[in-house]
Amino acid sequence: MDRPECSEDKVWTTVNHDLQMQAPVIGNSPEKYSVLQLNYSATMDQISAITNSAEYCEQYISYSCKMSRLLNTPDGSPYTWWVGKANEKHYYWGGSGPGIQKCACGIERNCTDAKYYCNCDADSKQWRKDTGLLSYKEHLPVSQVVVGDIDRPGSEAKITVGPVRCQGDRNYWNAASFITPSSYLHFSTFQGETSADISFYFKTSAPYGVFLENLGNTDFIKLELKSTTEVSFSFDVGNGPVEIVVRSPNPLSDDQWHRVNAERNVKQASLQVDQLPQEIRKAPTEGHTRLELYSQLYVGAAGGQRGFLGCIRSLRMNGVTLDLEERAKVTPGVKPGCSGHCTSYGMYCENGGKCVEKYNGYSCDCSSTAYDGPFCIKDVGAFFEEGMWLRYSFPSPGTTAKDLASRTLLSSTDPEATVPDISLNAEELSFSFSTTKSPCVLLYISSYTLDYMAVLVKPSGNLQIRYNLGGTREPYNIDVDHRSMANGQPHSVNITRNERDIVLQLDHYPPASYNLPTASDVQFNSLKALFLGKVIETGKIDQDIYKYNTPGFTGCLSRVQFNQVAPLKAALRPTNTSSHVHIQGELVESNCGASPLTIPPMSAATDPWHLDSASADFPYNGQAIGDGVNRNSAIIGGVIAVVIFTILCTLVFLIRYMFRHKGTYHTNEAKGAESAESADAAIMNNDPNFTETIDESKKEWLI
């Protein structure tokens, strides 16, 4: 029977068969074809259930041959085929796909004889092999292999078919989002007369809602979120309503996934939520036992009740997964799928990190990046002492798939499967560095031919990118002369090439475009190794690069990534490519080469790094530092002077205010004083009894 196995953090379900490995194919003269039958440890219905619900399935197949052709014949009809599910004949081989009558080497264009699409089709008198994975799961499993070219003298063939392996549960994330209180999905009546087994996951921020309900004349079955901390399972089989409630110490309306499992049979009923204790209710010894339902099954709001707002996934009823997504596509108020944590928070996984949905949150997978940390934003860098170097070796042509810990079109279970030559028409390189010494080699990529790529710091401190892809007498150089890079500051470099088009992004400067000469080739042939800090390579090396090797790079390199390869991270963190790295010297992890903060570009007049600016001083020059100190001193002195002046002004004002109001007189000033020629005139004009007014005004009031 099928069995689970774990590898690479994935759980695989495996179904075995009785065909031995390297099973010899015997010609049945005068029969033209030889048929190899596979009998599995599970029924075809069981295997179909596994493949239908799986996210991915595969089956390894291998044909070893000596004067026994495989697929292609002069008239196009294949010599050999295999029979899959539903007894259909298939004329493609492992590593290929439906409708492509080729083997893996035909897809990869590395067959022994380039005129054919399979190694065995060359009809060689030596043993050859065509292997690969069949991964179109709608055609699996392989039930028969029919071999047709083994009736000639000297013809021999052997067949190996691996077990069916499947991983992932497609139904696990079959989900629907209920976006209004009246939203619901309906399905055919639930057939659970004597037993009911219901399980699903939900997440919501609403305090209540009906998950599902199915009604009869008097009988019913219902699952409901009764409050923020209560899930209810209720039913009636004719003996009166029964309710089981699980109470959670924490809110269930926390917008996190929670699992519900409800069961009912003739003996008892139970309800469990997450890992909380299971609630069990014994069935009455006498009375009805059959649950008789007639209405449709409603998932969500039913009969005008308070509907569920949120998401439900992986709803299984008596072992059958309901296709919520398909039904939601044609139902108003319900959307297929769930937003999930990655939809809301996936943007926090930066620098190419992949968001991975978790049961109660999410995580960022940084494995394909040069970064580390929870959000893939931590630079992985190291300090290089003089003479140190790091080499990352690309898989060489002829390396067996067993030696590589990676899965390609060729299965790693076949030790004789070889890795094709690595040649590129496009690549992307990014890293950051800091150094105070020049010249030096920052990065160098070699090949089994004379092709190479290098990033150098010239004796002047300027950066140079050098390409030699063949076709030209001299390498193509990109010189960045507008600033010195050997100033001890972190600098960011990003180089992207697509055939002849090259784009360089340096620090905060705008991207600059370049083009390889018309005579230059566009393919980077047969990649061999990537070097950091120094080039230790056999064979002919560019003379400038050879000179720049002495004494070597001193400084920091960080977040180095060439396409999908992160050599520094492979050296400092255990990864599946760490075995490709070799280091000379002691590599010390450091973030001193971390990328600088991205700042907006400055004009030439204000950019202190712009050497042509007449008004700008170049930092880290003795005179410039002196001027800067004087300027800073003047600014600080000015600020102190302003502060002292402000304090003195405030004191003067306070003293004047106090003395002015000490012994102030209060007078009854006559109306019209503003327009009168004098105070006396004002009094005389407004009051005939001015004598009394004057006498009254002489009274003194001391405050």
Secondary structure in CASP SS format (residue, H / E / C, confidence):
PFRMAT SS
TARGET T0000
AUTHOR 0000-0000-0000
METHOD secondary structure of the structure
MODEL  1
M C 1.00
D C 1.00
R E 1.00
P E 1.00
E E 1.00
C E 1.00
S E 1.00
E C 1.00
D C 1.00
K E 1.00
V E 1.00
W E 1.00
T E 1.00
T E 1.00
V E 1.00
N C 1.00
H E 1.00
D C 1.00
L C 1.00
Q C 1.00
M C 1.00
Q C 1.00
A E 1.00
P E 1.00
V C 1.00
I C 1.00
G C 1.00
N C 1.00
S C 1.00
P C 1.00
E C 1.00
K C 1.00
Y C 1.00
S E 1.00
V E 1.00
L E 1.00
Q E 1.00
L C 1.00
N C 1.00
Y E 1.00
S C 1.00
A C 1.00
T C 1.00
M H 1.00
D H 1.00
Q H 1.00
I H 1.00
S H 1.00
A H 1.00
I H 1.00
T H 1.00
N H 1.00
S H 1.00
A C 1.00
E C 1.00
Y E 1.00
C E 1.00
E E 1.00
Q E 1.00
Y E 1.00
I E 1.00
S E 1.00
Y E 1.00
S E 1.00
C E 1.00
K E 1.00
M C 1.00
S C 1.00
R C 1.00
L C 1.00
L C 1.00
N C 1.00
T C 1.00
P C 1.00
D C 1.00
G C 1.00
S C 1.00
P C 1.00
Y C 1.00
T C 1.00
W E 1.00
W E 1.00
V E 1.00
G C 1.00
K H 1.00
A H 1.00
N H 1.00
E C 1.00
K E 1.00
H E 1.00
Y C 1.00
Y C 1.00
W C 1.00
G C 1.00
G C 1.00
S C 1.00
G C 1.00
P C 1.00
G C 1.00
I C 1.00
Q C 1.00
K C 1.00
C C 1.00
A H 1.00
C H 1.00
G H 1.00
I H 1.00
E H 1.00
R C 1.00
N C 1.00
C C 1.00
T C 1.00
D C 1.00
A C 1.00
K C 1.00
Y C 1.00
Y C 1.00
C C 1.00
N C 1.00
C H 1.00
D H 1.00
A H 1.00
D C 1.00
S C 1.00
K C 1.00
Q C 1.00
W C 1.00
R E 1.00
K E 1.00
D E 1.00
T E 1.00
G E 1.00
L E 1.00
L E 1.00
S C 1.00
Y C 1.00
K H 1.00
E H 1.00
H H 1.00
L C 1.00
P C 1.00
V C 1.00
S C 1.00
Q E 1.00
V E 1.00
V E 1.00
V E 1.00
G C 1.00
D C 1.00
I C 1.00
D C 1.00
R C 1.00
P C 1.00
G C 1.00
S C 1.00
E E 1.00
A E 1.00
K E 1.00
I E 1.00
T E 1.00
V E 1.00
G C 1.00
P C 1.00
V E 1.00
R E 1.00
C E 1.00
Q E 1.00
G C 1.00
D C 1.00
R H 1.00
N H 1.00
Y H 1.00
W H 1.00
N C 1.00
A E 1.00
A E 1.00
S E 1.00
F E 1.00
I C 1.00
T C 1.00
P C 1.00
S C 1.00
S C 1.00
Y E 1.00
L E 1.00
H E 1.00
F E 1.00
S C 1.00
T C 1.00
F C 1.00
Q C 1.00
G C 1.00
E C 1.00
T C 1.00
S C 1.00
A E 1.00
D E 1.00
I E 1.00
S E 1.00
F E 1.00
Y E 1.00
F E 1.00
K E 1.00
T C 1.00
S C 1.00
A C 1.00
P C 1.00
Y C 1.00
G E 1.00
V E 1.00
F E 1.00
L E 1.00
E E 1.00
N E 1.00
L E 1.00
G C 1.00
N C 1.00
T C 1.00
D C 1.00
F E 1.00
I E 1.00
K E 1.00
L E 1.00
E E 1.00
L E 1.00
K E 1.00
S E 1.00
T C 1.00
T C 1.00
E E 1.00
V E 1.00
S E 1.00
F E 1.00
S E 1.00
F E 1.00
D E 1.00
V C 1.00
G C 1.00
N C 1.00
G C 1.00
P C 1.00
V E 1.00
E E 1.00
I E 1.00
V E 1.00
V E 1.00
R E 1.00
S C 1.00
P C 1.00
N C 1.00
P C 1.00
L C 1.00
S C 1.00
D C 1.00
D C 1.00
Q C 1.00
W C 1.00
H E 1.00
R E 1.00
V E 1.00
N E 1.00
A E 1.00
E E 1.00
R E 1.00
N C 1.00
V C 1.00
K C 1.00
Q E 1.00
A E 1.00
S E 1.00
L E 1.00
Q E 1.00
V E 1.00
D C 1.00
Q C 1.00
L C 1.00
P C 1.00
Q C 1.00
E E 1.00
I E 1.00
R E 1.00
K E 1.00
A C 1.00
P C 1.00
T C 1.00
E C 1.00
G C 1.00
H C 1.00
T C 1.00
R C 1.00
L C 1.00
E C 1.00
L C 1.00
Y C 1.00
S C 1.00
Q C 1.00
L E 1.00
Y E 1.00
V E 1.00
G E 1.00
A C 1.00
A C 1.00
G C 1.00
G C 1.00
Q C 1.00
R C 1.00
G E 1.00
F C 1.00
L C 1.00
G E 1.00
C E 1.00
I E 1.00
R E 1.00
S E 1.00
L E 1.00
R E 1.00
M E 1.00
N C 1.00
G C 1.00
V E 1.00
T E 1.00
L C 1.00
D C 1.00
L H 1.00
E H 1.00
E H 1.00
R H 1.00
A H 1.00
K C 1.00
V C 1.00
T C 1.00
P C 1.00
G C 1.00
V E 1.00
K E 1.00
P E 1.00
G C 1.00
C C 1.00
S C 1.00
G H 1.00
H H 1.00
C H 1.00
T H 1.00
S H 1.00
Y H 1.00
G H 1.00
M H 1.00
Y H 1.00
C C 1.00
E C 1.00
N C 1.00
G C 1.00
G C 1.00
K E 1.00
C E 1.00
V E 1.00
E E 1.00
K E 1.00
Y C 1.00
N C 1.00
G E 1.00
Y E 1.00
S E 1.00
C E 1.00
D E 1.00
C C 1.00
S C 1.00
S C 1.00
T C 1.00
A C 1.00
Y E 1.00
D E 1.00
G C 1.00
P C 1.00
F C 1.00
C C 1.00
I C 1.00
K E 1.00
D E 1.00
V C 1.00
G E 1.00
A E 1.00
F E 1.00
F E 1.00
E C 1.00
E C 1.00
G C 1.00
M C 1.00
W E 1.00
L E 1.00
R E 1.00
Y E 1.00
S E 1.00
F C 1.00
P C 1.00
S C 1.00
P C 1.00
G C 1.00
T C 1.00
T E 1.00
A C 1.00
K C 1.00
D C 1.00
L C 1.00
A C 1.00
S C 1.00
R C 1.00
T C 1.00
L C 1.00
L C 1.00
S C 1.00
S C 1.00
T C 1.00
D C 1.00
P C 1.00
E C 1.00
A C 1.00
T E 1.00
V C 1.00
P C 1.00
D C 1.00
I C 1.00
S C 1.00
L E 1.00
N C 1.00
A E 1.00
E E 1.00
E E 1.00
L E 1.00
S E 1.00
F E 1.00
S E 1.00
F E 1.00
S E 1.00
T E 1.00
T C 1.00
K C 1.00
S C 1.00
P C 1.00
C E 1.00
V E 1.00
L E 1.00
L E 1.00
Y E 1.00
I E 1.00
S E 1.00
S E 1.00
Y C 1.00
T C 1.00
L C 1.00
D C 1.00
Y E 1.00
M E 1.00
A E 1.00
V E 1.00
L E 1.00
V E 1.00
K C 1.00
P C 1.00
S C 1.00
G C 1.00
N C 1.00
L E 1.00
Q E 1.00
I E 1.00
R E 1.00
Y E 1.00
N E 1.00
L C 1.00
G C 1.00
G C 1.00
T C 1.00
R C 1.00
E C 1.00
P C 1.00
Y E 1.00
N E 1.00
I E 1.00
D E 1.00
V E 1.00
D C 1.00
H C 1.00
R C 1.00
S C 1.00
M C 1.00
A C 1.00
N C 1.00
G C 1.00
Q C 1.00
P C 1.00
H E 1.00
S E 1.00
V E 1.00
N E 1.00
I E 1.00
T E 1.00
R E 1.00
N E 1.00
E C 1.00
R C 1.00
D E 1.00
I E 1.00
V E 1.00
L E 1.00
Q E 1.00
L E 1.00
D C 1.00
H C 1.00
Y C 1.00
P C 1.00
P C 1.00
A E 1.00
S E 1.00
Y E 1.00
N E 1.00
L C 1.00
P C 1.00
T C 1.00
A C 1.00
S C 1.00
D C 1.00
V C 1.00
Q C 1.00
F E 1.00
N C 1.00
S C 1.00
L E 1.00
K E 1.00
A E 1.00
L E 1.00
F E 1.00
L E 1.00
G C 1.00
K C 1.00
V C 1.00
I C 1.00
E C 1.00
T C 1.00
G C 1.00
K C 1.00
I C 1.00
D C 1.00
Q H 1.00
D H 1.00
I H 1.00
Y H 1.00
K H 1.00
Y H 1.00
N C 1.00
T C 1.00
P C 1.00
G C 1.00
F C 1.00
T C 1.00
G E 1.00
C E 1.00
L E 1.00
S E 1.00
R E 1.00
V E 1.00
Q E 1.00
F E 1.00
N C 1.00
Q C 1.00
V E 1.00
A C 1.00
P H 1.00
L H 1.00
K H 1.00
A H 1.00
A H 1.00
L H 1.00
R C 1.00
P C 1.00
T C 1.00
N C 1.00
T C 1.00
S H 1.00
S H 1.00
H H 1.00
V E 1.00
H E 1.00
I E 1.00
Q E 1.00
G C 1.00
E C 1.00
L C 1.00
V E 1.00
E E 1.00
S C 1.00
N C 1.00
C C 1.00
G C 1.00
A C 1.00
S C 1.00
P C 1.00
L C 1.00
T C 1.00
I C 1.00
P C 1.00
P C 1.00
M C 1.00
S C 1.00
A C 1.00
A C 1.00
T C 1.00
D C 1.00
P C 1.00
W C 1.00
H C 1.00
L C 1.00
D C 1.00
S C 1.00
A C 1.00
S C 1.00
A C 1.00
D C 1.00
F C 1.00
P C 1.00
Y C 1.00
N C 1.00
G H 1.00
Q H 1.00
A H 1.00
I H 1.00
G H 1.00
D H 1.00
G H 1.00
V H 1.00
N H 1.00
R H 1.00
N H 1.00
S H 1.00
A H 1.00
I H 1.00
I H 1.00
G H 1.00
G H 1.00
V H 1.00
I H 1.00
A H 1.00
V H 1.00
V H 1.00
I H 1.00
F H 1.00
T H 1.00
I H 1.00
L H 1.00
C H 1.00
T H 1.00
L H 1.00
V H 1.00
F H 1.00
L H 1.00
I H 1.00
R H 1.00
Y H 1.00
M H 1.00
F H 1.00
R H 1.00
H H 1.00
K C 1.00
G C 1.00
T C 1.00
Y C 1.00
H C 1.00
T C 1.00
N C 1.00
E C 1.00
A C 1.00
K C 1.00
G C 1.00
A C 1.00
E C 1.00
S C 1.00
A C 1.00
E C 1.00
S C 1.00
A H 1.00
D H 1.00
A H 1.00
A H 1.00
I H 1.00
M H 1.00
N H 1.00
N H 1.00
D C 1.00
P C 1.00
N C 1.00
F H 1.00
T H 1.00
E H 1.00
T H 1.00
I H 1.00
D H 1.00
E H 1.00
S H 1.00
K C 1.00
K C 1.00
E C 1.00
W C 1.00
L C 1.00
I C 1.00
END
